[in-house]
Amino acid sequence: MRPGWTTGACATAATTAAYTALLTGEFPDPVTITLPRGQTPSFALAAEELTDSYAMAGIVKDAGDDPDVTHGALVRATVRRLPAGAGVVFRAGPGVGTVTRPGLPLAVGEPAVNPVPRRMMSEHVAEVAARHGGTGDVEITVSVDHGEEIARSTWNPRLGILGGLSILGTTGIVVPYSCSAWIDSIRRGVDVARAAGRTHVAGCTGSTSEKTVVAEYRLPEDALLDMGDFAGAVLKYIRRHPVDRLTVCGGFAKLSKLAAGHLDLHSARSQVDKGFLAELARRGGAGESLVAEVAGANTGLAALQLCMAAGVPLGELVATAARDEALAVLRGAPVAVDVICIDRAGTVVGRSTVA
């Protein structure tokens, strides 16, 4: 599948073109940059403006075949000269957020331009300055058209990044369906929760499970991790950055995958194992005829309903097995874990004890 470019790569290309124009009077189009791993992609300019005091260039983000909410967004960089010795200063323009909570890799009050994109832009400014006789002392204002609206579909509001998007990326390249941005958001969510002093966080597979956890534990928004299908990402990061307690909450079928040892719960990468559910049902007291019915059930939910009708606690058995798998991934980290399984309506159909 076709790879794409991060917002950080686009901002770097826009900055390089704008600063070149500010020093030479001409925009390079396309503009070529060097990514952290040595690749040298070229970007066509979608917008440009040159005055005596500043230059602006814009790049349309191409995320390739990745389902990225910022695909097609226009990323702009406006570059102004600063006095010698001022260095490179970053500003958030329209559509780029500002950090308002601790726990992120940027200080409170800073524009949400992440460290690697900052380094990339600074390095390219220095290269352009050396090539064209500039000082390299500039103010870079990064903006994204409609970024504040797009950001409502991201983790940014929950992480305390207000006013727009973050400028992201560590390699400059978006690998289709790598889901690296989602996993990075999970990690930042843990960081923000810890910095806020939260001792109990919840990894939730979706909005219904979030509502369940809030109803059960009254957890604040910054203690809720939008885990999606990435149970492994939550567990591995919390293993390195522990909290006192982790609740995992999600649909019965998804959490049956975790119970069976899968850490990626996406339907394209793991399936509900009805044989596994049948064995759990047997341990829970199901007779052989019910075990056979569970093994042949059409869906995980159908297997659950069969067991519920027979008084076999399959929900609790799955929740307990999922908790045990989570503890195995945590490898002795000082984190207490419980698991809640729900149906599609949000009704709790199984839960483990805390261990």
C-alpha positions in Angstrom: 0.0 0.0 0.0 1.1 3.6 -0.7 2.9 5.4 2.2 2.3 9.0 2.9 3.8 11.9 4.8 3.4 13.2 8.4 2.3 16.7 9.3 5.8 17.2 10.5 7.3 16.4 7.1 4.8 18.7 5.4 5.6 21.5 7.9 9.3 21.0 7.3 8.8 21.2 3.5 6.7 24.3 3.8 9.3 25.9 6.2 12.1 25.1 3.8 10.3 26.6 0.8 9.2 29.7 2.7 12.7 30.5 4.2 14.3 29.9 0.8 11.9 32.4 -0.7 12.5 34.9 2.1 16.3 34.8 1.3 16.2 34.4 -2.5 12.9 35.8 -3.6 12.0 32.5 -5.2 10.0 29.5 -3.9 11.5 26.1 -4.8 8.7 24.1 -6.3 8.8 21.2 -5.7 10.8 21.5 -2.5 12.9 18.6 -1.4 13.7 17.7 2.2 15.7 15.0 4.0 13.8 12.9 6.5 15.3 11.5 9.7 16.1 8.1 8.0 17.6 9.7 5.0 14.8 9.6 2.5 14.5 12.7 0.3 10.9 13.3 -0.8 9.8 16.2 -2.9 6.6 18.2 -2.2 4.6 20.4 -4.6 3.5 23.8 -3.2 -0.2 24.4 -2.8 0.1 27.9 -1.5 2.8 30.6 -1.4 3.0 34.3 -0.4 6.1 36.5 -0.2 6.3 40.0 1.3 9.1 42.1 2.6 8.6 40.8 6.1 7.6 37.2 5.7 7.2 34.2 3.4 4.5 31.6 3.6 4.3 28.2 1.9 1.7 25.5 2.1 1.7 21.8 1.5 -1.3 19.5 1.1 -0.8 16.5 3.3 -0.9 13.2 1.5 -1.3 10.3 4.0 -1.1 7.7 1.3 -3.4 4.8 1.8 -3.6 5.4 5.6 -7.0 6.4 7.0 -5.7 9.6 8.5 -8.0 12.4 9.5 -5.4 14.9 8.4 -5.2 13.5 4.8 -5.8 16.4 2.4 -5.2 19.1 5.0 -3.3 22.2 4.0 -0.3 22.6 6.3 1.2 26.1 6.1 4.5 27.6 7.5 5.0 31.3 7.7 8.7 32.3 8.3 9.8 35.7 9.6 13.4 36.9 10.2 14.4 37.5 13.8 17.5 39.3 15.2 20.8 37.5 15.2 21.1 35.1 18.1 17.4 34.6 18.6 17.5 31.1 17.1 14.4 29.3 15.9 11.1 30.2 17.6 7.9 28.2 17.0 4.4 29.7 17.0 1.0 28.1 16.7 -1.1 29.6 13.9 -4.7 28.9 13.2 -5.5 25.2 13.3 -2.5 24.2 15.4 -3.1 23.5 19.1 -1.5 24.8 22.3 -0.4 22.6 25.2 -2.4 23.3 28.3 -1.6 20.3 30.5 1.6 18.7 31.8 2.7 15.2 30.8 3.4 15.8 27.1 6.9 16.2 25.6 6.2 19.9 25.3 5.9 22.5 28.1 2.5 24.0 28.9 1.9 27.0 26.7 4.0 25.7 23.8 2.6 25.2 20.4 1.8 21.6 19.7 4.7 21.1 17.3 6.4 17.9 18.5 10.1 17.6 19.2 11.1 15.7 16.0 9.3 18.0 13.6 10.9 20.9 15.5 14.3 19.4 15.0 13.6 18.7 11.3 12.5 22.3 10.7 15.4 23.7 12.6 17.9 21.6 10.7 16.4 22.6 7.3 16.4 26.3 8.3 20.2 26.0 9.1 20.8 24.3 5.8 18.9 27.0 3.9 20.7 29.7 5.8 24.1 28.2 5.0 23.2 27.9 1.4 21.8 31.4 0.9 23.6 33.5 3.4 20.9 33.8 6.1 21.5 33.8 9.9 19.0 31.0 10.6 17.3 33.2 13.2 13.6 32.9 12.4 10.1 32.7 13.7 8.1 29.8 12.2 4.3 29.9 12.6 2.7 26.6 11.6 -1.0 26.5 10.8 -3.4 24.0 9.3 -6.5 25.0 7.4 -9.6 23.8 9.3 -7.3 22.2 11.9 -9.4 23.1 14.9 -12.4 21.3 13.3 -10.3 18.3 12.3 -8.8 18.1 15.9 -12.2 17.3 17.3 -11.8 13.9 15.8 -8.4 13.3 17.5 -7.2 12.8 21.1 -6.1 16.4 21.3 -8.9 17.9 23.4 -8.6 15.0 25.9 -4.9 15.5 26.1 -5.3 19.2 26.8 -4.1 20.3 23.4 -6.5 23.1 22.6 -7.2 25.1 19.4 -6.2 22.6 16.8 -4.0 19.8 15.7 -0.5 18.6 16.7 2.3 18.6 14.2 3.5 15.0 14.5 5.9 12.4 13.2 9.2 10.7 14.1 10.2 9.4 10.7 8.3 11.8 8.4 6.6 8.8 6.8 3.0 7.5 7.4 3.0 3.7 7.0 -0.5 2.6 5.9 -2.4 1.0 8.7 0.6 1.1 11.0 -1.7 3.0 13.4 1.4 4.6 14.9 -0.4 7.9 15.5 -3.1 6.1 17.5 -0.5 4.2 19.6 1.4 7.4 20.2 -1.8 9.0 21.4 -2.3 6.1 23.8 1.1 6.7 25.2 0.5 10.5 25.6 -2.8 9.7 27.3 -1.0 7.6 29.9 1.6 10.4 30.3 -1.1 13.1 30.8 -3.0 10.9 33.3 0.2 10.3 35.4 1.1 14.0 35.3 -2.4 14.8 36.6 -1.9 12.4 39.5 -4.4 9.8 38.3 -3.8 6.5 40.0 -6.7 4.6 38.2 -6.9 4.7 34.4 -9.1 2.7 32.0 -8.3 1.3 28.6 -11.6 1.3 26.6 -12.3 -0.1 23.2 -14.9 2.5 22.3 -17.3 5.2 23.4 -19.8 2.7 24.9 -17.1 1.1 27.1 -16.0 4.6 28.2 -19.5 5.4 29.3 -19.6 2.1 31.2 -16.4 2.9 33.0 -17.4 6.4 33.9 -20.7 5.0 35.3 -18.8 2.4 37.3 -15.9 4.4 38.7 -16.6 8.1 38.0 -13.2 8.4 36.3 -12.4 11.8 34.9 -11.9 12.3 31.2 -8.1 12.4 31.4 -8.0 8.9 33.0 -9.8 7.4 30.0 -7.5 5.8 27.3 -9.1 5.4 23.9 -7.5 1.9 23.5 -9.5 0.9 20.4 -8.0 -2.4 19.2 -4.5 -1.8 20.7 -4.7 -3.6 24.0 -1.0 -4.5 23.7 0.0 -0.8 23.3 -1.8 0.1 26.5 -0.3 -2.8 28.5 3.2 -2.5 27.3 3.4 1.3 27.9 1.8 1.0 31.4 4.3 -1.8 32.1 7.1 0.8 31.7 5.1 3.7 33.2 2.9 2.1 35.9 -0.2 3.4 37.5 -1.8 1.9 40.6 -4.8 0.4 38.8 -5.9 -0.3 35.2 -9.4 -1.2 34.2 -9.8 -2.7 30.7 -13.3 -2.4 29.4 -14.7 -3.5 26.0 -17.1 -5.6 24.1 -17.3 -9.3 25.0 -16.1 -10.5 21.6 -13.1 -8.2 21.5 -12.0 -9.0 25.0 -12.4 -12.7 24.3 -9.5 -12.2 21.9 -7.4 -10.7 24.7 -8.4 -13.6 26.9 -7.1 -16.0 24.2 -3.7 -14.1 24.1 -4.2 -11.6 21.2 -2.9 -8.1 21.9 -4.3 -6.6 18.6 -8.1 -6.9 18.7 -8.8 -5.7 15.2 -11.0 -8.1 13.1 -8.4 -8.1 10.3 -5.7 -9.3 12.6 -7.4 -11.6 15.1 -10.6 -13.6 15.3 -12.9 -14.8 18.0 -11.8 -18.3 18.8 -15.1 -20.3 19.5 -13.0 -23.3 20.4 -11.4 -21.3 23.1 -14.8 -20.1 24.3 -16.1 -23.7 24.3 -13.2 -24.8 26.5 -13.9 -21.9 28.9 -17.5 -22.9 29.0 -16.5 -26.5 29.9 -14.4 -25.2 32.8 -17.4 -23.2 33.9 -19.6 -26.3 34.1 -21.1 -26.6 30.7 -22.1 -30.0 29.5 -20.8 -31.5 26.3 -23.8 -30.6 24.3 -23.5 -26.9 25.3 -19.8 -27.0 24.7 -20.5 -28.2 21.1 -23.0 -25.5 20.6 -20.6 -22.8 21.8 -17.9 -24.2 19.5 -20.3 -24.0 16.6 -21.8 -20.6 17.4 -21.9 -18.1 14.7 -20.5 -15.2 16.8 -18.9 -14.6 20.1 -22.1 -12.9 21.3 -24.1 -15.9 20.3 -21.8 -18.1 22.3 -22.3 -15.8 25.3 -26.1 -15.9 25.0 -26.1 -19.7 24.9 -24.1 -19.8 28.1 -26.2 -17.1 29.8 -29.3 -19.1 29.1 -27.8 -22.2 30.6 -26.4 -20.3 33.7 -22.8 -20.8 32.6 -20.8 -17.6 33.5 -18.9 -17.3 30.3 -18.7 -13.5 30.6 -16.9 -13.8 34.0 -14.6 -16.5 32.6 -13.6 -14.4 29.7 -13.0 -11.3 31.9 -10.9 -13.3 34.3 -8.8 -14.9 31.5 -8.4 -11.4 29.9 -7.2 -10.0 33.2 -4.7 -12.8 33.5 -3.4 -12.2 30.0 -3.0 -8.5 30.9 -1.1 -9.3 34.0 1.2 -11.6 32.0 2.0 -8.7 29.6 2.6 -6.4 32.6 5.3 -8.8 33.8 5.0 -8.0 37.5 4.7 -4.2 37.1 3.0 -2.8 40.2 -0.4 -2.4 38.5 -3.7 -3.9 39.8 -6.0 -4.9 36.9 -9.6 -5.6 36.4 -11.6 -6.3 33.2 -15.2 -5.5 32.4 -17.0 -7.1 29.4 -20.1 -5.4 27.9 -22.6 -6.2 25.2 -23.4 -3.8 22.4 -25.9 -1.9 24.5 -23.3 -1.3 27.2 -24.7 -3.8 29.7 -22.0 -5.5 31.8 -22.0 -9.2 30.9 -18.9 -10.2 32.8 -16.2 -8.8 35.1 -13.1 -10.0 36.8 -12.0 -9.3 40.3 -9.1 -6.9 40.8 -5.7 -8.6 40.8 
